[in-house]
Amino acid sequence: DYSFTSWEVVRFEHSVSTKFSMSK
């Protein structure tokens, strides 16, 4: 099992939101 650390979660969310914004 792999547990995300809080900064990794933030980075992941930021990456997803950035890609979503760029695709618009």
PLY file of the C-alpha trace (Angstrom):
ply
format ascii 1.0
element vertex 24
property float x
property float y
property float z
element edge 23
property int vertex1
property int vertex2
end_header
0.00 0.00 0.00
1.17 3.48 -0.80
0.04 6.46 1.23
0.06 9.93 -0.22
1.67 12.62 1.83
-0.23 15.89 1.97
2.16 17.72 -0.38
1.87 14.89 -2.91
-1.90 15.15 -2.79
-1.66 18.90 -3.33
0.73 18.43 -6.23
-1.53 15.82 -7.77
-4.60 18.03 -7.43
-2.69 20.98 -8.83
-1.47 18.89 -11.77
-4.98 17.71 -12.57
-6.47 21.19 -12.29
-3.70 22.61 -14.47
-4.29 20.02 -17.18
-8.02 20.64 -16.96
-7.50 24.38 -17.34
-5.15 23.94 -20.29
-7.60 21.66 -22.07
-10.32 24.31 -21.97
0 1
1 2
2 3
3 4
4 5
5 6
6 7
7 8
8 9
9 10
10 11
11 12
12 13
13 14
14 15
15 16
16 17
17 18
18 19
19 20
20 21
21 22
22 23
